[in-house]
Amino acid sequence: MDTFHAAGWQLTLDGYIVLTIGVCKHVQDHGGEALGDDVAARLDELHLRKIDLADWVFILNVDGYVGDSTRREILYALANNKQVTYLEPNKIPHDLTATLPGKEGGDEC
């Protein structure tokens, strides 16, 4: 969560409108998943609607980690012609490298 706050802070100061998470499903002190599967599903849908509003999506892949929900959001963003950039561009998971501009197939890593 610290990375979300820091990135949101900096991007806001840089003049961007930041649509970020309000409830983290996986962090104990935010408890989104503890509220039930229906809440988690609504949060996933809400993230897609935020992507619809966005010009580009900034992925906070700290230490190269991209979870299942984020992976779906990346693919959704790309399918909807949104630019996707990464906090750590040298640590993009292998199965997502094919989604980078200029990449054909997943063999380039």
C-alpha positions as CSV (number, residue, x, y, z in Angstrom):
1,M,0.0,0.0,0.0
2,D,2.9,2.3,0.6
3,T,3.8,2.1,-3.1
4,F,0.2,3.0,-4.1
5,H,0.3,6.0,-1.8
6,A,3.7,7.2,-3.0
7,A,2.9,6.7,-6.7
8,G,-0.5,8.5,-6.3
9,W,1.2,11.3,-4.4
10,Q,3.9,11.8,-7.1
11,L,1.6,11.5,-10.1
12,T,-0.9,14.0,-8.5
13,L,1.9,16.4,-8.0
14,D,3.0,15.9,-11.6
15,G,-0.5,17.0,-12.7
16,Y,-2.2,13.7,-13.4
17,I,-5.7,12.7,-12.3
18,V,-5.1,9.5,-10.4
19,L,-7.8,6.8,-10.2
20,T,-6.4,4.3,-7.7
21,I,-7.6,1.7,-5.4
22,G,-9.8,2.7,-2.4
23,V,-10.0,-0.8,-0.9
24,C,-7.2,-3.3,-1.3
25,K,-8.6,-6.9,-1.5
26,H,-5.4,-8.5,-0.2
27,V,-4.2,-6.3,2.6
28,Q,-5.2,-7.4,6.1
29,D,-5.9,-3.9,7.4
30,H,-8.1,-3.0,4.4
31,G,-10.0,-6.3,4.4
32,G,-11.7,-6.3,1.0
33,E,-11.7,-10.0,0.7
34,A,-12.8,-10.4,4.3
35,L,-16.0,-8.6,3.2
36,G,-17.0,-11.5,1.0
37,D,-16.6,-12.8,-2.6
38,D,-19.4,-10.5,-3.8
39,V,-17.5,-7.4,-2.6
40,A,-14.3,-8.7,-4.1
41,A,-16.1,-9.2,-7.5
42,R,-17.6,-5.7,-7.3
43,L,-14.1,-4.3,-6.6
44,D,-12.7,-6.1,-9.6
45,E,-15.5,-4.7,-11.8
46,L,-14.9,-1.2,-10.4
47,H,-11.3,-1.4,-11.4
48,L,-12.3,-2.2,-15.0
49,R,-14.6,0.9,-15.0
50,K,-11.6,3.0,-13.8
51,I,-9.6,1.6,-16.7
52,D,-12.4,2.7,-19.1
53,L,-12.0,6.3,-17.8
54,A,-8.2,6.2,-17.9
55,D,-5.9,7.4,-20.7
56,W,-3.2,5.0,-19.5
57,V,-2.6,2.5,-16.8
58,F,0.4,2.4,-14.5
59,I,1.2,-1.0,-13.1
60,L,2.9,-1.1,-9.7
61,N,4.7,-4.4,-10.2
62,V,6.9,-4.1,-7.0
63,D,9.6,-6.7,-7.2
64,G,8.1,-8.0,-10.5
65,Y,4.9,-9.1,-8.8
66,V,1.6,-9.0,-10.8
67,G,-1.4,-10.8,-9.2
68,D,-4.3,-12.4,-11.0
69,S,-6.6,-9.4,-10.8
70,T,-3.9,-7.1,-12.0
71,R,-3.1,-9.4,-14.9
72,R,-6.7,-9.4,-16.0
73,E,-6.7,-5.6,-15.7
74,I,-3.6,-5.3,-17.9
75,L,-5.1,-7.5,-20.6
76,Y,-8.4,-5.6,-20.4
77,A,-6.6,-2.3,-20.7
78,L,-4.6,-3.5,-23.7
79,A,-7.8,-4.9,-25.3
80,N,-9.3,-1.4,-24.9
81,N,-6.3,0.4,-26.5
82,K,-5.0,1.8,-23.2
83,Q,-1.3,2.4,-22.8
84,V,0.2,0.3,-20.0
85,T,3.4,1.2,-18.3
86,Y,5.2,-0.4,-15.4
87,L,6.9,0.8,-12.2
88,E,9.6,-1.8,-12.8
89,P,9.8,-2.3,-16.6
90,N,12.7,-4.7,-16.3
91,K,10.6,-7.0,-14.0
92,I,7.6,-7.7,-16.1
93,P,6.4,-11.3,-15.8
94,H,7.4,-13.4,-18.8
95,D,3.8,-14.1,-19.8
96,L,3.1,-10.4,-20.1
97,T,6.2,-9.4,-22.1
98,A,4.4,-10.3,-25.3
99,T,2.0,-7.5,-24.6
100,L,4.7,-4.9,-24.8
101,P,4.8,-2.7,-27.9
102,G,7.1,-4.2,-30.6
103,K,7.0,-7.7,-29.1
104,E,5.8,-10.7,-31.0
105,G,5.1,-13.7,-29.0
106,G,6.4,-14.5,-25.5
107,D,9.9,-15.6,-26.3
108,E,11.6,-12.2,-25.8
109,C,12.6,-11.8,-22.2
